Amino acid sequence: MPTFDDRKKGFETKFKHDQETAFKTTARRNKLLGLWAAKQMGLSGQAADDYAKSVVMADMEKPGDDDVMQKVLKDLTGKGVDVTAHRIRTEMDSLMAEARKQILG
């Protein structure tokens, strides 16, 4: 029969795994968002990959998704792309589902 310490360790292991999965899923979503934004700006190949990496790194600036959304919005509007914060948030939500499939599947 499992002891309290065994159960505690099991919960801690599950929590750690869940946190790692959430981090990987968010990073994947941000990469996909970066690739989407790069396409909107007419970037392709290595330039698109580099931009996607910069979006992933932008998420390290502060907690939450606002830093990523603001970066993408600023970059897109700076390139003359007609886009709203709402449109970017909608894309982020859609890509989160895709990222979850990719990470868990």
Kinemage of the C-alpha trace (Angstrom):
@kinemage 1
@onewidth
@group {chain A} dominant
@subgroup {mainchain}
@vectorlist {calphas} color= white
{ca met a 1} P 0.000 0.000 0.000
{ca pro a 2} L 1.432 3.397 -0.962
{ca thr a 3} L 2.494 5.646 1.844
{ca phe a 4} L 1.779 9.327 2.125
{ca asp a 5} L 5.342 10.114 0.962
{ca asp a 6} L 4.859 7.937 -2.147
{ca arg a 7} L 1.653 9.762 -3.013
{ca lys a 8} L 3.289 13.127 -2.395
{ca lys a 9} L 6.182 12.220 -4.677
{ca gly a 10} L 3.739 11.043 -7.344
{ca phe a 11} L 1.828 14.322 -7.217
{ca glu a 12} L 5.065 16.303 -7.399
{ca thr a 13} L 6.216 14.296 -10.423
{ca lys a 14} L 2.878 14.821 -12.172
{ca phe a 15} L 2.945 18.553 -11.406
{ca lys a 16} L 6.475 18.852 -12.826
{ca his a 17} L 5.454 16.968 -15.972
{ca asp a 18} L 2.347 19.130 -16.429
{ca gln a 19} L 4.400 22.327 -16.059
{ca glu a 20} L 6.961 21.144 -18.602
{ca thr a 21} L 4.201 20.211 -21.038
{ca ala a 22} L 2.539 23.607 -20.616
{ca phe a 23} L 5.849 25.387 -21.238
{ca lys a 24} L 6.569 23.333 -24.361
{ca thr a 25} L 3.040 23.863 -25.673
{ca thr a 26} L 3.236 27.631 -25.215
{ca ala a 27} L 6.666 27.766 -26.858
{ca arg a 28} L 5.340 25.736 -29.801
{ca arg a 29} L 2.305 28.020 -30.085
{ca asn a 30} L 4.582 31.053 -30.135
{ca lys a 31} L 6.742 29.498 -32.858
{ca leu a 32} L 3.638 28.759 -34.941
{ca leu a 33} L 2.428 32.322 -34.344
{ca gly a 34} L 5.806 33.645 -35.457
{ca leu a 35} L 5.630 31.601 -38.645
{ca trp a 36} L 2.080 32.844 -39.272
{ca ala a 37} L 3.150 36.462 -38.730
{ca ala a 38} L 6.230 35.980 -40.911
{ca lys a 39} L 3.992 34.788 -43.735
{ca gln a 40} L 1.785 37.864 -43.282
{ca met a 41} L 4.902 40.034 -43.629
{ca gly a 42} L 6.092 38.186 -46.731
{ca leu a 43} L 9.009 36.440 -45.015
{ca ser a 44} L 10.006 32.904 -45.915
{ca gly a 45} L 12.801 30.412 -45.392
{ca gln a 46} L 15.470 31.316 -42.848
{ca ala a 47} L 14.034 34.818 -42.345
{ca ala a 48} L 10.683 33.305 -41.287
{ca asp a 49} L 12.418 30.835 -38.965
{ca asp a 50} L 14.489 33.609 -37.395
{ca tyr a 51} L 11.399 35.718 -36.865
{ca ala a 52} L 9.564 32.772 -35.261
{ca lys a 53} L 12.488 32.328 -32.849
{ca ser a 54} L 12.304 36.002 -31.933
{ca val a 55} L 8.613 35.576 -31.070
{ca val a 56} L 9.435 32.609 -28.825
{ca met a 57} L 12.127 34.686 -27.090
{ca ala a 58} L 9.720 37.608 -26.622
{ca asp a 59} L 7.663 35.412 -24.304
{ca met a 60} L 10.580 35.345 -21.861
{ca glu a 61} L 10.282 39.066 -21.164
{ca lys a 62} L 7.338 39.000 -18.753
{ca pro a 63} L 4.626 36.588 -17.619
{ca gly a 64} L 1.557 36.114 -19.769
{ca asp a 65} L 0.907 36.412 -23.466
{ca asp a 66} L 0.783 40.194 -23.733
{ca asp a 67} L 4.477 40.540 -24.569
{ca val a 68} L 4.120 38.130 -27.494
{ca met a 69} L 0.913 39.714 -28.760
{ca gln a 70} L 2.377 43.235 -28.536
{ca lys a 71} L 5.541 42.206 -30.397
{ca val a 72} L 3.620 40.573 -33.225
{ca leu a 73} L 1.149 43.472 -33.446
{ca lys a 74} L 3.960 46.031 -33.543
{ca asp a 75} L 5.926 44.077 -36.137
{ca leu a 76} L 2.923 43.438 -38.385
{ca thr a 77} L 1.641 47.009 -38.288
{ca gly a 78} L 5.214 48.242 -38.791
{ca lys a 79} L 5.296 46.295 -42.057
{ca gly a 80} L 1.956 47.756 -43.122
{ca val a 81} L -0.135 44.664 -42.419
{ca asp a 82} L -3.698 45.580 -41.459
{ca val a 83} L -4.260 43.539 -38.295
{ca thr a 84} L -5.858 44.032 -34.893
{ca ala a 85} L -4.942 42.756 -31.452
{ca his a 86} L -8.179 40.763 -31.513
{ca arg a 87} L -7.134 39.009 -34.733
{ca ile a 88} L -3.762 38.091 -33.225
{ca arg a 89} L -5.427 36.789 -30.033
{ca thr a 90} L -7.785 34.685 -32.141
{ca glu a 91} L -4.829 33.253 -34.043
{ca met a 92} L -3.012 32.571 -30.763
{ca asp a 93} L -6.013 30.620 -29.457
{ca ser a 94} L -6.269 28.603 -32.639
{ca leu a 95} L -2.554 27.869 -32.677
{ca met a 96} L -2.600 26.827 -29.008
{ca ala a 97} L -4.938 23.990 -29.935
{ca glu a 98} L -2.622 22.985 -32.785
{ca ala a 99} L 0.454 23.196 -30.551
{ca arg a 100} L -1.258 21.018 -27.940
{ca lys a 101} L -1.955 18.383 -30.608
{ca gln a 102} L 1.648 18.479 -31.773
{ca ile a 103} L 3.146 18.219 -28.285
{ca leu a 104} L 0.768 15.580 -26.920
{ca gly a 105} L 0.291 13.630 -30.151
